[in-house]
Amino acid sequence: MSLSRVVVINDFSLKRGGATALALLSARLLRAAGIPVTYLSGDAGDDGVLAAQDVEHVALGGVPFATHPRPRALAQGLWNRAAEFQIARWVEQHDDPHTVYHLHGWHSILSPAVFAALRPVSARLVVHAHDFFLVCPNGAFMNFPAHEVCGLTPLSAACALSLCDRRSYSHKLVRVVRQLVQDRAARRGSPGAGFDVLLIHHSMRPLFARSGWPAECLFTLPNPCQPFSSQPLVAADHRAFFFVGRLDPEKGAYDFAAASSTAGVPAVIVGEGPERAAIARDFPAVELTGWRTHEQIGELMQRARCLVMPSRYQEPFGMVAVEALASGLPVIASSHSFLAQDIARLGLGLSVDTRDTARFAGALRSLAADDAHVAAMSERAIWHVGELCTTVDAWRAELIAHFERMLERARS
């Protein structure tokens, strides 16, 4: 094998969502395959898990720029000079022609400066597009105030003038500036970026193409699936509807709480975030568990009837959805998510505009009352989830194969 080392780069070394979970999983899987792995994180360090897996961990000691006072947060978000220097120094000291760099998340700590630091090795760099922050200022191709999918070309005049940000127009302008800085750092004005981009769903490709990314840079690799339960769950025997994820407005946890209250069905929310206090205040019947490990979620799911994924934006994939399906749980997915059409087409759940409380509540109520329908969807989920994702072993094999192809191209 010509691959000598993989450097996994990510803002965080502790699981905070799907992107970091996959970054950590890739490090563990690659190391288990006998490949030396360095996990380079923007934060202050992990909880010992990486060391226990024989993964070298280089922690840069940063914190999310949003935690800084506003002027410094703005400067750090646009360009983290300390991160640029530290990453560039590591590359200079440790790089060899058989090392591959795998970048996952950078917009919370590392900033667009990471692309400048990795410019000397861009031919051996692959960026994992877990979202749209590589191409879209608000990371979602959504007009959040209007609750509409955005059809504008990123960084066009119409894009810059669009009042699409979930916070304010001034915040949108900051994001536009950051996108311009990032675009310059990543592409240097060339037609392509010089690095590969892994897309987690094929429906992302047209949006990247709209942003000017050539087809030869884009590769689709569906996320791997780790079921919540090793044994298929008997969904029809249970009553509770589950949400798993960050309690941010765009994830739709509050929408789920409102719809479950309207429908009169038991609701369990697993996760943490800024909406927790509002949910607890407005919907006291909702069970809030906080963050749980994958194994603990599997235990909670023993009483689950269905999982909901009520994203308010174009969710590119939705890890929890396929993990639930692989466990035998039907899924109610937001019609804005890319998986929703696949789930509905295969009969594994429902596609609903989850921002519409009445419709969302109606979907919850219908599945709560129809054991036969839930049982049928549960059985189909076990058989057909493989059409939506890949296995962990296949995902690792494809990553390694892609890295090897990158090295072959770099040598040619």
N, C-alpha and C positions, 0 to 999 in steps of 0.2 A: 504494500500500500504506500503510495507516495505522500499521502496526507500525514503531516508530522504533528500538527496541533490545530485545534479549533479554539478561537477566542470568542466567547459569547459575551456580548456587550449589551447592557440594559441599565436603565435608571435604578432599578431596585433589586435587592437580593433576597427580600422577603416577599412571599406571595401576596399581591395586592389586587389581583384580577387575572383575567385570562392570558394577557400578553406575558406577564411575569411568570405565571405558572408554566407557560410553554417554554420560556427561556430557561427556567430551572430544569424542566423536564428534558430539554435537549441536552443540557450539560450532563445530566445524570445518565442519559441513554448513550451518549457518545463515549463517556468515560467507561461505561460498562462494556462497550464494544472494544475497549483497549486503546482508544484514542486519547492522548493527553488533552486536557481541557483547562483553559484559564477562563474564569468567570470574572469579567471586569464590570463592576457596578459603580454607579454614581453615588450611592449612599454610603453610610458609615460601616456597614458590615451585616453579616447574616447571623443566624442563631446556631451555627455549628453544623448545619445539615450538609453544606457543600464540602466542608473538610471531612465529614464522615463518609462522603462518597468519593474521596480522593480527588476532588476537584480543587485546583488552585484558585484562590479567591483574591483578587486585587480590588480593594475598596477605596474609592477616591475620597470618601469622607464628606460628601456634599449632602444637602437637604433640598427638598423641593423648593424651587424659587418662589412659589406662591406663599411660603411661610416667611419670607423676608419682608421688611418694610417696602412699601410700594415702589419707590425709586429704584432700590436695589433689585427688587423682583423683576422689574422691567428690564434692567440691564442684564441680569443673569439669564432671563428668558430669551433674550435676543442672542446673547453670546456669553457662554461660560468660559472665560479665559483660563481659569484654573483647570477645568476639565480638559480643555484643548491641550494645554501644556502637559498634563499628566499622561493623557492617552498617547500623544505624539512621542513623549519620552519613552513610554513602555514599548511602543512599536520600534523605535530606533534601537533600543537595547536588546529586544528579544525576537524581532521578526526574522523569518527565513523564507525562502521561496516556496516552501511546502506548508506554510501556515495560512489558514482561512479565517476570515473575520465574519461573524454573524451578528448583525445589529438588530435588536428587537425594539426597545423603547428609549427615547432620548428627549421628549418634549417636557419632562417634569424636572430634570436635573441637568442632564448633559448638554442640552440645547443644540442648535444647528452647528455649533463649534465642533461637534463630533465628526462631521463630514470633512472639515478641514484637516483635523488630526489624522483621519484615515485616508486622505487623498493619496499618499504615496503607495498605498496598498489597495486602491480601488478596484483593480483587476481581480483581486481575491476577496472582495467584499460582497456579501449578500445582505440585503435589508429585508426583514420579514414585515410585511405590511399587515399588521393586525387591525389597522383602521385606515383612515384616509389622510392622516396628518402629513404624509409625504407629499401630498398634492393639493389639499384643500385647507384654506386658512382656519376653518372651524372644525376640521377633521371628520366631517360627517356628510358633506353634500346635502345639508338640510338648512332650510330657512326656519329656524326654531320659533320665532314669534308668530309666523304665519302657519306653522305646522305643515309645511309643504316640502317636498323633495326639491332640491335646487338643480336647475338645468343649466346654470351659467358656467362659462369657462373660467376656471380658477385664475385669479389675478388679472382678469379683464377689467375694463373700466366699469362694466355693469356689476361685476363681482365686488369691486372695491366700494361701490356706492350702495350695495345691497345691505339692508338692515336685518341681517340674518343671524347675528350672534345672540346667544341665549341671555347675555348680560346687558350689553349696551353697544352703541355704535362706536364709542371710543375704544372699547375693548376689541371690537372687530378691527379697527384700524391698527391696533397694536399687533393683532394676529396677521394682518396683511403684511405689515412691515417684517414680521418674523418669517413669514412665508417667502418674501422676497430675499431676505438674508439667507434662508435655508436653501432656496432654489439656486442662488449663486454659489453657495458653499458646496452643494451637492453636484451641480451640473457644470459649473464654471462656464455657462453660456453655450455649451456644446449640445448637439441634437440629442444625445443620450447622456446618461449619468456616469457611464464607465463601470457601473456595478449592476448586479442582478437584483431583481425584486421578486420575492415570493408572495403571491396573492393567496389568501386563504379561502376564496370562493371565486368561481369563474365569472360571476357577475361583476366583480370589481374591475375586470379588464377594460370594458368600454369607458369607465370613468377615468382610469389612468390614461387611456388613449386620448380622451378629450383634453387631458392636461398636457399632452405633447410627448408622452413617453412612448418610444418605439416598441413594437411588438417583440423584438429580439431581446429586450431587457426583462420581459415579464414572463413569469412562470407560475402556474397554479399548483398549489400543494394543500389539499384540504387538511384541516386539523386532525390530530389523532383523537381517538375516543377511549376514555377510561370509565367504564360504567360505575355508577354510584354503588351498585350492589353486584356482588359476584353471582347471585342467583336472581332470576327474573322475579320482579315484584308483582304481586297479584293486585293490580291497581283497583280493580272493581270492588275489592273487599274493603276499601278504605275511603275516607271522606275528605281529607285535608288537601287543599291546593297550595302548592309551594312556589315561592320565588327565591332564587339564589343569585346574589350579586351585590354590586355596590349600590348603596342607596343614594344615588345621584339622580337629579331630575330626568336626565335623558334615558335612564334605565327603566323608568316607569313603575317603580315600586309603589309610589303613592297612588298611581292610577289603579294598580292591583288592589291596594287596600280599600280604595273607594268602591271599586266594582264588587269586591267580595262582601263588603258591608251591604251594598244594595241587593246583592243576590242572596245574602244570608247563608253563605257557605264558610266553613272554617278555613282560615288563611294563616300560613306560616311564612315568615320572611327571614331568610338566612343571609346575613350580611351587615355591613356598617356603612355609614355615610351621613351626609348633611341632612337628609330627609328623615332620619330616624326619629328625631324629636317631634316633628310635625305628624308623623304617622302614629306615634304613641299617643299624642294628644287628641288627634281627631278620630282615631279608630282603635280604642282600647281593647277591643275583642281580638285584634290581630296579634298573633304570637310572634314576638321579635326575639330571635335567638342570638344575634350577634354573629361574628365570624366563627366558622367551624372548619376543621380540617376535612379533607376529602372523605376520610374514613368516618368521621362523625356525621357528615352529611348523609352518608350511606345508611347510618343507623337511624337518622331522623326520617329518611325516605321510606322506611319500613311502614309508615302510616300514610303514605302519599297516594293520592288518586291521580294527580295530574301536576305537571310543572307548567308555569307560565313564563313567557319571555316577552314582556310588554314594552320593548324598546321604543322610544319616541323618534328614533333616527334610523338610518339605513344600516342596521347591524350587519356587518359583513359575514359573520358566522354565528356565533352563539354557542360557546363550548358547553354550557350547562344544558342546553337543549339536547345535544346529541348524547351527552352523558346520561340524561334522563331517559331518552328513547332506548339507549342500549340496555337500560335497566328494566325496560318494559313499561315506562310511564308515558302516556300520551302527553302532547305539548300543545298549549294554546300560544301561538306566536303572533307577534305584531305583524300586520300586513306590510310594514315598512322593512322588515328584516328579510335578508336574502334567502334564508332557510324556509320562510313561511310558505312560499309556493311549493317547494319540494315536499314539505310536511303535509300540506293539504292534498297534493297530487297523489302521494303514496298512501293517503288515508291513515296517517300516524297522529293526527291531531287536527286543530283548527287554525285557520288564518283569519284574524279579526283586527279591525281598527281599534286597538286597545286604548286609544285616547278618548274614544266615545264610551263613556261610562255605561250607558244603557246597553249598547251592543256587547261590551265586554262582560257585563253582568249577565246578559242573556246567554252568552257562551258558557260561562261558569255554571249557570243554573241548568242548562241543558245537559251538560256532562254530569252534574251532580245527580240528576234524576234518571240517567240511562245507563244502568250497569252493563247491559249487553253491548252497547256502543263502545263504552270504555274498554270492556274486555276484548272486543275485536281490534280496536286500535292498539291496545297493549300487545297483543299477539303479533300484529303486523310490524310494530316497532322493532321487536327483536329480530325479525327476519329481514327487514329492509334498511335498518340504520346504516349498514355498510355502504349504501348508495350515497350517503351524505358525508361520510368521514372515512378515515383510514384507521388501521390498527396502529398501535404504538410501535410495533416492530417494523411494519411497512413504512411508517413515517420516518423512523430512524434510517432505514435502508435508503429511502429516497433522498434524505438530507445528505448522507454520505456520498451517494452517487452524484448528486448535484455538486458537492464540494469537489469531487474528483474531476468532474467535467470542467469546472472553473479553473482548476489547476492546469488541465490540459490546454485550455484556451490561453491562459496566461503564459504558458511556455511557448506557444506557437507564434 
